[in-house]
Amino acid sequence: MNPPMNLISIQSHVVYGHVGNSAAVFPLQRLGVEVWAVNTVQFSNHTGYGAWTGQVFEAALIADLIEGIAARGALSRCDGVISGYMGSAEIGAAILDAVARARAARPGADYCCDPVIGDVGRGIFVRPGIPEFMRLQAVPAADVITPNAFELELLSGLPVATRADAVAACGRLHAMGPRTVLVTSLHTSETPPDAIDLLASGPDGRFLVRTPRLDVALNGAGDTIAALFFLHVKRGAGTAGALSAAASSVFGLLAETEKAQSRELLLIAAQQEFVNPSKVFTPLAI
Protein backbone atom coordinates (compact mmCIF):
# COMPACT_ATOMS: atom_id res chain seq x y z
CA MET A 1 0.00 0.00 0.00
CA ASN A 2 1.57 3.29 -1.08
CA PRO A 3 1.47 6.15 1.43
CA PRO A 4 -0.96 8.94 0.54
CA MET A 5 0.52 11.63 -1.68
CA ASN A 6 -0.54 15.20 -2.37
CA LEU A 7 0.56 16.96 -5.57
CA ILE A 8 -0.16 20.45 -6.89
CA SER A 9 -0.70 20.47 -10.66
CA ILE A 10 -0.54 23.93 -12.27
CA GLN A 11 -1.60 23.58 -15.89
CA SER A 12 -4.22 24.52 -18.46
CA HIS A 13 -7.72 23.07 -18.29
CA VAL A 14 -10.23 22.19 -20.99
CA VAL A 15 -13.89 21.37 -20.48
CA TYR A 16 -14.06 18.99 -23.46
CA GLY A 17 -11.24 16.53 -24.05
CA HIS A 18 -7.99 15.91 -22.25
CA VAL A 19 -4.95 18.20 -22.22
CA GLY A 20 -3.12 19.91 -19.38
CA ASN A 21 -4.77 19.28 -16.04
CA SER A 22 -7.58 17.50 -17.88
CA ALA A 23 -4.98 14.92 -19.00
CA ALA A 24 -2.89 14.76 -15.82
CA VAL A 25 -5.27 14.92 -12.87
CA PHE A 26 -7.44 11.85 -13.44
CA PRO A 27 -4.59 9.37 -14.06
CA LEU A 28 -2.95 10.54 -10.84
CA GLN A 29 -6.22 10.25 -8.94
CA ARG A 30 -6.79 6.77 -10.38
CA LEU A 31 -3.47 5.81 -8.81
CA GLY A 32 -4.47 7.13 -5.41
CA VAL A 33 -3.02 10.64 -5.46
CA GLU A 34 -4.75 13.67 -4.01
CA VAL A 35 -4.31 16.32 -6.71
CA TRP A 36 -4.74 20.02 -5.99
CA ALA A 37 -5.34 21.40 -9.48
CA VAL A 38 -4.61 25.03 -10.27
CA ASN A 39 -5.81 25.98 -13.75
CA THR A 40 -3.87 28.55 -15.77
CA VAL A 41 -6.59 28.74 -18.43
CA GLN A 42 -10.10 27.41 -18.84
CA PHE A 43 -10.99 26.70 -22.46
CA SER A 44 -13.87 24.83 -24.01
CA ASN A 45 -11.43 22.54 -25.85
CA HIS A 46 -7.77 22.46 -26.83
CA THR A 47 -6.59 24.95 -29.42
CA GLY A 48 -5.75 22.25 -31.99
CA TYR A 49 -9.37 22.42 -33.11
CA GLY A 50 -8.73 25.94 -34.41
CA ALA A 51 -11.60 27.48 -32.45
CA TRP A 52 -12.34 27.59 -28.75
CA THR A 53 -13.95 29.69 -26.04
CA GLY A 54 -12.83 30.57 -22.55
CA GLN A 55 -10.11 32.67 -20.99
CA VAL A 56 -6.51 32.78 -19.85
CA PHE A 57 -6.12 33.50 -16.16
CA GLU A 58 -3.76 36.11 -14.76
CA ALA A 59 -0.62 35.16 -12.86
CA ALA A 60 -2.05 36.94 -9.82
CA LEU A 61 -4.86 34.37 -9.65
CA ILE A 62 -2.34 31.51 -9.39
CA ALA A 63 -0.56 33.28 -6.54
CA ASP A 64 -3.90 33.98 -4.86
CA LEU A 65 -4.95 30.33 -5.03
CA ILE A 66 -1.63 29.14 -3.62
CA GLU A 67 -1.99 31.68 -0.81
CA GLY A 68 -5.46 30.32 -0.12
CA ILE A 69 -4.32 26.72 0.28
CA ALA A 70 -1.31 27.87 2.29
CA ALA A 71 -3.74 29.51 4.70
CA ARG A 72 -5.33 26.07 5.21
CA GLY A 73 -1.92 24.70 6.21
CA ALA A 74 -1.96 22.43 3.17
CA LEU A 75 1.51 23.23 1.84
CA SER A 76 3.10 21.34 4.73
CA ARG A 77 1.49 18.21 3.26
CA CYS A 78 2.46 18.92 -0.36
CA ASP A 79 4.80 16.28 -1.83
CA GLY A 80 5.45 18.04 -5.12
CA VAL A 81 4.42 20.44 -7.86
CA ILE A 82 3.84 19.70 -11.55
CA SER A 83 3.74 22.35 -14.26
CA GLY A 84 3.14 22.16 -17.99
CA TYR A 85 2.36 24.79 -20.62
CA MET A 86 3.04 28.31 -19.34
CA GLY A 87 1.12 31.04 -21.12
CA SER A 88 3.52 33.78 -20.07
CA ALA A 89 6.72 34.39 -18.14
CA GLU A 90 4.58 36.02 -15.44
CA ILE A 91 2.64 32.77 -14.99
CA GLY A 92 5.97 30.94 -14.91
CA ALA A 93 7.18 33.20 -12.11
CA ALA A 94 4.00 32.50 -10.13
CA ILE A 95 4.58 28.76 -10.59
CA LEU A 96 8.16 28.98 -9.37
CA ASP A 97 6.96 30.98 -6.37
CA ALA A 98 4.49 28.18 -5.60
CA VAL A 99 7.35 25.67 -5.84
CA ALA A 100 9.47 27.72 -3.45
CA ARG A 101 6.60 27.98 -0.96
CA ALA A 102 5.93 24.25 -1.13
CA ARG A 103 9.59 23.42 -0.54
CA ALA A 104 9.80 25.83 2.37
CA ALA A 105 6.71 24.30 3.97
CA ARG A 106 7.74 20.69 3.31
CA PRO A 107 11.39 19.82 2.74
CA GLY A 108 11.50 17.07 0.13
CA ALA A 109 8.71 18.52 -1.99
CA ASP A 110 9.88 18.12 -5.59
CA TYR A 111 9.15 20.03 -8.77
CA CYS A 112 8.40 18.36 -12.12
CA CYS A 113 8.56 20.76 -15.06
CA ASP A 114 7.29 19.74 -18.47
CA PRO A 115 9.16 22.46 -20.40
CA VAL A 116 6.61 23.00 -23.16
CA ILE A 117 8.21 25.08 -25.91
CA GLY A 118 7.64 23.41 -29.26
CA ASP A 119 7.90 20.21 -31.26
CA VAL A 120 9.54 18.68 -34.32
CA GLY A 121 7.79 19.90 -37.45
CA ARG A 122 6.05 22.77 -35.64
CA GLY A 123 9.00 24.62 -34.18
CA ILE A 124 8.47 26.96 -31.25
CA PHE A 125 4.78 27.58 -30.53
CA VAL A 126 4.91 29.43 -27.20
CA ARG A 127 5.02 33.18 -26.66
CA PRO A 128 8.29 35.11 -26.91
CA GLY A 129 10.25 34.97 -23.68
CA ILE A 130 9.00 31.51 -22.65
CA PRO A 131 11.96 29.53 -24.12
CA GLU A 132 14.38 31.80 -22.26
CA PHE A 133 12.35 31.54 -19.05
CA MET A 134 12.37 27.77 -19.29
CA ARG A 135 16.10 27.55 -19.91
CA LEU A 136 17.21 30.15 -17.37
CA GLN A 137 14.69 29.73 -14.55
CA ALA A 138 12.22 26.84 -14.73
CA VAL A 139 14.59 24.03 -15.72
CA PRO A 140 17.28 24.97 -13.15
CA ALA A 141 14.58 25.01 -10.44
CA ALA A 142 13.23 21.56 -11.36
CA ASP A 143 14.02 18.16 -9.91
CA VAL A 144 12.42 16.31 -12.84
CA ILE A 145 11.95 17.58 -16.40
CA THR A 146 10.16 15.90 -19.31
CA PRO A 147 11.18 17.54 -22.61
CA ASN A 148 10.38 16.12 -26.01
CA ALA A 149 13.20 15.68 -28.52
CA PHE A 150 12.81 19.20 -29.93
CA GLU A 151 12.90 20.74 -26.46
CA LEU A 152 15.91 18.60 -25.50
CA GLU A 153 17.90 20.14 -28.34
CA LEU A 154 16.70 23.66 -27.64
CA LEU A 155 17.36 23.59 -23.90
CA SER A 156 20.70 21.80 -24.09
CA GLY A 157 21.98 23.69 -27.12
CA LEU A 158 23.17 20.40 -28.59
CA PRO A 159 22.03 18.62 -31.76
CA VAL A 160 20.41 15.24 -31.16
CA ALA A 161 20.86 12.93 -34.14
CA THR A 162 22.00 9.77 -32.34
CA ARG A 163 21.30 8.06 -29.04
CA ALA A 164 24.74 9.16 -27.82
CA ASP A 165 23.77 12.75 -28.69
CA ALA A 166 20.61 12.39 -26.60
CA VAL A 167 22.59 11.09 -23.64
CA ALA A 168 25.03 13.99 -23.94
CA ALA A 169 22.15 16.47 -24.12
CA CYS A 170 20.64 14.95 -20.98
CA GLY A 171 24.00 15.40 -19.28
CA ARG A 172 23.94 19.07 -20.22
CA LEU A 173 20.47 19.41 -18.66
CA HIS A 174 21.56 17.60 -15.49
CA ALA A 175 24.33 20.18 -15.16
CA MET A 176 21.65 22.89 -15.20
CA GLY A 177 19.95 21.42 -12.12
CA PRO A 178 17.43 18.59 -12.69
CA ARG A 179 18.45 15.22 -11.32
CA THR A 180 16.06 13.28 -13.57
CA VAL A 181 15.25 13.79 -17.25
CA LEU A 182 12.60 12.00 -19.31
CA VAL A 183 12.85 12.56 -23.06
CA THR A 184 9.66 11.78 -24.97
CA SER A 185 9.04 11.38 -28.72
CA LEU A 186 12.69 10.63 -29.40
CA HIS A 187 13.66 9.51 -32.88
CA THR A 188 17.38 9.14 -33.57
CA SER A 189 19.34 7.44 -36.34
CA GLU A 190 19.05 4.20 -34.33
CA THR A 191 15.25 4.34 -34.04
CA PRO A 192 13.36 2.24 -36.63
CA PRO A 193 10.73 4.13 -38.67
CA ASP A 194 7.92 2.14 -37.08
CA ALA A 195 9.02 2.85 -33.50
CA ILE A 196 9.43 5.69 -31.04
CA ASP A 197 11.93 5.92 -28.18
CA LEU A 198 11.71 7.31 -24.67
CA LEU A 199 14.91 7.94 -22.75
CA ALA A 200 15.18 8.51 -19.02
CA SER A 201 18.34 9.67 -17.28
CA GLY A 202 18.63 9.82 -13.52
CA PRO A 203 20.97 9.34 -10.56
CA ASP A 204 20.72 5.56 -10.96
CA GLY A 205 21.48 5.36 -14.68
CA ARG A 206 20.20 5.92 -18.22
CA PHE A 207 17.47 3.80 -19.73
CA LEU A 208 15.64 3.47 -23.04
CA VAL A 209 12.18 2.16 -23.87
CA ARG A 210 11.16 1.59 -27.48
CA THR A 211 7.48 1.27 -28.34
CA PRO A 212 5.68 0.72 -31.65
CA ARG A 213 4.70 3.93 -33.41
CA LEU A 214 0.92 4.29 -33.36
CA ASP A 215 -1.20 6.10 -35.92
CA VAL A 216 -2.46 8.81 -33.59
CA ALA A 217 -2.21 12.58 -33.86
CA LEU A 218 -3.68 14.16 -30.77
CA ASN A 219 -2.89 16.38 -27.80
CA GLY A 220 -2.39 15.61 -24.13
CA ALA A 221 -0.31 12.43 -24.06
CA GLY A 222 2.77 14.38 -23.00
CA ASP A 223 0.86 15.85 -20.05
CA THR A 224 -0.23 12.37 -18.97
CA ILE A 225 3.19 10.75 -19.22
CA ALA A 226 4.89 13.61 -17.36
CA ALA A 227 2.47 13.24 -14.46
CA LEU A 228 2.77 9.45 -14.34
CA PHE A 229 6.57 9.46 -14.59
CA PHE A 230 6.84 12.01 -11.78
CA LEU A 231 4.49 10.00 -9.58
CA HIS A 232 6.43 6.76 -10.05
CA VAL A 233 9.72 8.56 -9.36
CA LYS A 234 8.21 10.00 -6.18
CA ARG A 235 7.01 6.55 -5.13
CA GLY A 236 10.56 5.21 -5.36
CA ALA A 237 10.35 3.17 -8.55
CA GLY A 238 13.76 4.42 -9.68
CA THR A 239 14.44 5.86 -13.11
CA ALA A 240 14.00 2.56 -14.95
CA GLY A 241 10.86 1.59 -13.05
CA ALA A 242 9.25 4.98 -13.54
CA LEU A 243 10.07 4.91 -17.25
CA SER A 244 8.62 1.42 -17.68
CA ALA A 245 5.42 2.19 -15.77
CA ALA A 246 4.74 5.54 -17.44
CA ALA A 247 5.62 4.41 -20.96
CA SER A 248 3.57 1.21 -20.66
CA SER A 249 0.51 3.04 -19.33
CA VAL A 250 0.58 5.73 -21.99
CA PHE A 251 1.17 3.22 -24.78
CA GLY A 252 -1.91 1.32 -23.60
CA LEU A 253 -3.87 4.56 -23.48
CA LEU A 254 -2.80 5.51 -27.00
CA ALA A 255 -3.49 2.02 -28.35
CA GLU A 256 -7.04 2.19 -26.98
CA THR A 257 -7.44 5.67 -28.46
CA GLU A 258 -6.12 4.55 -31.85
CA LYS A 259 -8.45 1.54 -31.88
CA ALA A 260 -11.46 3.80 -31.35
CA GLN A 261 -10.13 6.37 -33.88
CA SER A 262 -10.78 9.05 -31.28
CA ARG A 263 -9.43 12.59 -31.59
CA GLU A 264 -9.25 12.83 -27.78
CA LEU A 265 -7.42 10.58 -25.33
CA LEU A 266 -9.75 7.93 -23.94
CA LEU A 267 -8.62 8.44 -20.35
CA ILE A 268 -11.78 7.05 -18.81
CA ALA A 269 -12.25 4.06 -21.10
CA ALA A 270 -8.58 3.11 -20.78
CA GLN A 271 -8.15 3.91 -17.10
CA GLN A 272 -7.11 0.37 -16.19
CA GLU A 273 -3.93 1.00 -18.19
CA PHE A 274 -2.75 3.32 -15.43
CA VAL A 275 -3.17 0.61 -12.81
CA ASN A 276 -2.24 -2.50 -14.78
CA PRO A 277 -0.89 -1.85 -18.30
CA SER A 278 -1.85 -4.40 -20.94
CA LYS A 279 1.72 -4.49 -22.25
CA VAL A 280 4.76 -3.78 -20.08
CA PHE A 281 7.89 -2.45 -21.75
CA THR A 282 11.22 -3.39 -20.15
CA PRO A 283 13.80 -0.59 -20.17
CA LEU A 284 17.23 -1.15 -21.67
CA ALA A 285 20.18 0.23 -19.70
CA ILE A 286 22.35 2.36 -21.98
N, C-alpha and C positions, 0 to 999 in steps of 0.2 A: 504494500500500500504506500503510494507516494505521499509525502507530507503535503498539506495544502499550500498552494502558491498563489500569490497576488501579483499581477502584472498590469502596468499602465500601458495602453496602446494608443498612441497619438497619431492618427491617420485620417485620411478622407473617409467619407461615408456616402454610400448610395442607397436609395430606397429600393430600387429594382436592380437585381443582379448582385454580383460579388466582386468588389475590388476594395482595396484599403481595409478599413476596419470591418467592412462587410465580408471580406475574404479571410480575415485573420482571427476575429473574435470567436466565431462559432467553433472552428477546429480546436482552439485552445480550451474553450468551455467543454467541448466533448471529451477532452482529455483531463478534465477535472480542475481546470484553472479558473480562478476568479479574475475576470478581466474588467478593469476600470477603463472604459473606452472614452477617449476625448476626441471629438470629431473636428477636423480642421476645415472641412467643407460639408455641406449637405446638398447633394445633387439628386435629381430624379433617377439618373442612370449614369454610367461612365461616359466620358467624352468621346470614346471611340465610335459612338453612334452618330456623331456629327451634330446632334442637337440634344439639349438637356435644359432642365430648369433647376432653380435652387440658388444657393449663395455660398461664397467663400467667407469664412469667419475671420475676424481680426485676431492678431496675435494677442491682444489684450484679453480676449475671451479665454484663450488657453491658459494664460497666467491666472486669470480669475478663477477658473475651474480648479486648477491645481491648488490655489490658495484655499478654496472651499473644502477640498478633501483633506488638506493639511490641518484645517481647523477641526476636523473630526478625529484627528490623531492617526489617520490612515497611513500616512507616509512611513511611519515606523514599522508597518507591516508590508511594505512594498518590496518585492524581490527583484524587480527590474522594470525597465522602460523600453518599449519598442517604438520606433518611428519609421515612417515610410516617406511618401511623396511630401515635399515641403513646398507650399505655394509661394513662399517668399523667404528672404533671409530673416525678416522680422519674426516669422513663425518659427524658423529654425532656432533663433535666439531664445524664444520662449520655450521650445522643447529642451534645449540644453540647460536652461534654468530649472526646468522640471527635473531633469536628470540630476543636477547638482543638489537640489532639495531632497530628492529621494535618497541619494547617497549619504547626505548629511544626517538624515533621519534614521537610515538603516545601513550601516556599513555592510558591504557585500552585495548591495543592490547593483545590478549590472545594466548596461545600456547596449541594446541591439539596434544598429542603424542600417536600414536598407537605403543605400545612397542613390536614390533614384535621380538619374541625370538624363539618360538617353538609352539608345539601343542600336544594335547593328542594323543598318538599312534605313534607320530613321534619323540617326544623329542625335544631337542634343535637343530635347523637347521641353526643358524647363526654362524658367525665366532667367534673364541675365543676372549674374551674381550668385546663383545657386551652385553652379559647379565649384566656384571659388570657396563658397561657404562650406560645402561638403569637404573639400580637400584640406582647408586650413583650420576648420573648427569642428565639424561634426565627426569626421572620421577619427581625428586624434582623440576625441572625447569618448569614443566607443570601445567597448570590450569585444563586441562581435559585429562584423559587417558582412553584408550579403550582396556584393555587386554582381551584375551580369558581366559578360566578357567585355562589352564596350566600356562599361564603367571601370572595370579592372585596368584597362589600358589608360583611360583618361586620368584616373586617380594616381596610378603609379608612374605615369609618364614613360612607360615601357611598351614596346610593341609585343603583342602576344600572337605568335604564329604557331608555336610548338608547345607541347606540354611543359618542357623545360622553361620556356618563356613565361608560362603561366605561374609556375612555381617561383621564378625569380620576381615576378610582379607581386605575388603574395608576400614575398619576403620584404619588398619595398613597403608594402602597406603595414606589415607588422612593425617595421621600424618607425612608422608614424604613430603607433599607439595600440591598435587592436591586437588582442592576443589570438583571436580566432577569425578566420576568413572563410566564407563559403562563396564560391564562384558558381553562378548558375548560367545556363545556356552557353556552355563553353564548346566551341568547335575549333579544334586545332588541326594541323596537318596529319595528326595521328587518329583523328576521329573519323570513323566511316560515315559516308553520306546519309546512311539510314539510322544514325545514332546521335545522341547528344550526351555530353559529359557534364558532370558536376564535380568540382574539386573543392575539398575542404582542407585547410591548413591550420593547425593549432599547436599548442604546447606539446602534445603527445604524438605529433607526426603529421604527414601529408597523405591524403587518401583521395582516390578517384572512384566514382560510380558512373557507369555507362548504361544508359537506358535506350530502348528503341525510340526513334523519332516518331511522334504521333502526328496525325493530320489535324491539328487544332490550331486555330488562330484566335486567341481570346485574351482577355485581361484578367489579372488578379492572381494567377498562379504564383507569381513571385512574392506577393504579399503573404500567401498561405505558407509557402515553403520557408520564408524568413521566420515567421512566427513559430512554426513547428521545429525548425532547427534550433532556434534560441531556447525553446522549452526543453528539448532533449539535452542540450548542453547544460542548462541550469539543473536538470535532474540527474546529472552526473553520468550521462551515457558515454562521455568522451567524444572526441572529434569524429572518429569512425562510426561509432554507434549513432550519434546524432545525424550524421550524413545518411547512413543507411535508413534510419527510421523516417526522416523527412523526405528523402528522395522516393522511397517506396510508397509512402502515403500519397504524395502528390502525383506520382505516376499512375497509381490506382484511380485517383480522382480524375485525372486527365483521360484515362482510358474509358472510364464510365461516361465522361462528357463527350468524347469522340463517338462512342457507340450510339449515343442519343442524338448526335449531330446538333448539339446545343451551342448557342452562342455565348451562354453564361455557364460558369462552373457549377456543376451539380453537387454543391456542398452537402445538401441535405440528403439527397438520394444516395450519395457515396460516402456518407459519414462513417461507416464501419471501416473504411480504409484508414482513417486516422487512428483507430484503435487496434486493428488487426489487418494490415495490408494484404491484399490477395497475392502479391508477388513481392518477395523481399530481395533486394539487391545487396550483394556483399561487396563492401569497399575493397579496393586494391591499394595496398600501401605503395607509395611511390617515392 
